[in-house]
């Protein structure tokens, strides 16, 4: 069985990326793939229906954390925006 993992912003949203990810993931499960979806934030309650065999994971539990720490690769460090935005 082949394995595949999709990455999406937030599976709880009803956006196009989440919709296409759900459709393709469901079709791949029908073709005997082992499918996982990694959501950057939340994703515990997907907006679109997923096959029960699709495993979902979340990188960050809340969107707030992701927005407060953004990586700027060319600076080579993390910038904490919450200190600068008040």
N, C-alpha and C positions, 0 to 999 in steps of 0.2 A: 504494500500500500504506500503510495506517495504522500508526502506531507507538504502542506503549504500554509503559510501564515500571511495574512493581510494586515496592513497597518492603516488605521483610520483615525481621524481627529477625535470624534466622540460619537459612538454608536447610538447614543440616546437622541441625537439630532435627526431631523428628517431631510437632510441635504442630499444632493446628488451623489456625492462620493459614498456616503453611507448606504444609499439605495443600491448603487451598482455593486458595491462590495457584498451586500446581502444577496443579491440575485446571483452573482458569479459564485459565491461561496456555497449557496444552496445547490446549484447545478453541479459543482465539483464533488459535493458529498454524494450526489446521485451516481456519479461516475467512480465511486469508491476511493475518493481522496480523503485523507485525514486533514481536516481544515481547522485552523485556529485564526482568531482575529484579535489583534492587539490594538486596543483603543488608547489614545494618548491620555485622555481624561474620561472619567466615569465609564460609560459603556456597559454597565451592569444590567440595564433595562433597554435593550435595543428597540428603536422605534419600528424597524421593519422585522418581519418574522424570520427567524433563523431555524434551521433544522436543529433538532435536539442534540445531535452528535457534534455540532460545532462548538468548540470551546472558546470562550471569550475571556480576555485578560485586560487589565487596566494598568497603564504605567503610573498614572497619578490618580489618587482618589477624588481630587477636586480640581476644578478649573482654576480656582484662585491661585493655587500653588504654581501652576504652569505659567500664569500671567505675571507673577511676581518675580520669577527667575527665568530669564531668557539668555540663552547662550549666544555669544557673539564670537564665532570662530576666529575671525581675523584679529580680535583682541586677545584671544586665548584665555578668557576668563568668563565667569558668570557675573552678570550685573543685577543687583537687587533693585528692581524698579519701585518697590513699595517705599523705599527711603527717599526717592526723588520725586514722587508724585503725590503731593498733598497740598 
